[in-house]
Amino acid sequence: NNNNTYDGAIFFKPFYFFANFNNDGISSKNLFKDSSILFDLLNSELLNNKNFSANLDVNIKNITNVNELNDLRLKIFIEDENINFSNSKIKWKNNLEIILDESLLVINNDGANLVGTTIFNFNDVNTFYTSFQILKKNRKKMKQMQLDYVYNFNTKSITFENPRVDGKQNQKLDEFLNIFNSEQDRIFNKITFKNFMNNFFNAYAG
């Protein structure tokens, strides 16, 4: 595909690898499936080598199976057995930008977990509310919300805590997330994400 480009370089003394991947469109099922290059990397012995360093930029214009998602900028920095995804971002249409802030991959007995903070920057919160069919009584003005999260790659489940809206904490949101985190099914897809957002704003409106 002429719209997909790849470039990079490998240095051997010391070992360092950097690459840029530019893709016109890819399905999220292919990007995050167990046989993808991302999961191959997570399961490889390379990450146990302190001498392995890499800097990868993955730029995907469209997520083909979710029309609303676009402009994925996945940044992966590997050094001293640490994998950092900080400053990765994706857009929901042009209404919302989702940023992974201070995001680090932690591998332990529980599997591979991405731990960090996600920031939701609303470019046009009213259009966002309309897209998600948020009830009018729940449509509060806001510019940003933040959530700390843990995403388990093995179970594909996520937990959230420490919610902030425009920099302020909210007890009702804490209670909502406690209930959400206690549920067995916390796998995110297009439908569950919309349901989560509806319930989130309903709790915030109180």
C-alpha positions, 0 to 999 in steps of 0.5 A: 500500500503506497499510503503506508510508509516505514523507516528507521535505523538500528545501531549495534554499539550500543544497541538502539532501534528507532522506527516510524510507522505511518499507516493509512488505516488499520483495524483495532482488531489487528492492532491489538490482537494476540498475534500482533507485533505489539503483543509479540514484543511484549512476550519476547525476551528482548524486554528482559535485556537491559541493553535493548533500547528503542524509540517507536512512533506508530501513526495511524490515520484511521481505525477502520472498524471504528469510524469515530476513531482517527489520528492514532499516535502511539509512542513507545519508548523502551529503555532499561527494561521499561516500556513507556507509552506516555504522550500517545494519543487518539481522537474521537472524531474532532470532538475529543482528544484522548491522551495517555499521560505518564503511561508505563507498561508493568509486567508481573504475575498478573500479566502485562498492565499499562498503568498511567493517567488518561486525559480527555480534552474536549474540543467541542463538548456539546458536539461530543454530548450529541454524538454520545446521546448524553441526556440534556440534563447531564450535559455540564460544561467542561474542558477536560477530565482525567482518570488514572487507569490500569489496563490488563493486556491479557484479560483486556480489562480496565479499571479507573480511579481518581477522576478529575473534571477540570482539575477538581475531584468529585465524590459521586464519580469516585462512587461510580468508578468503585461500582464499575471496577467491581464489575466482572465485564470491564472489556472496552469496545465501541458499545461499552465505551459509549455506555461508560460515558453515559453513566459517567456523565449521569453520575457527574450531573448527580 
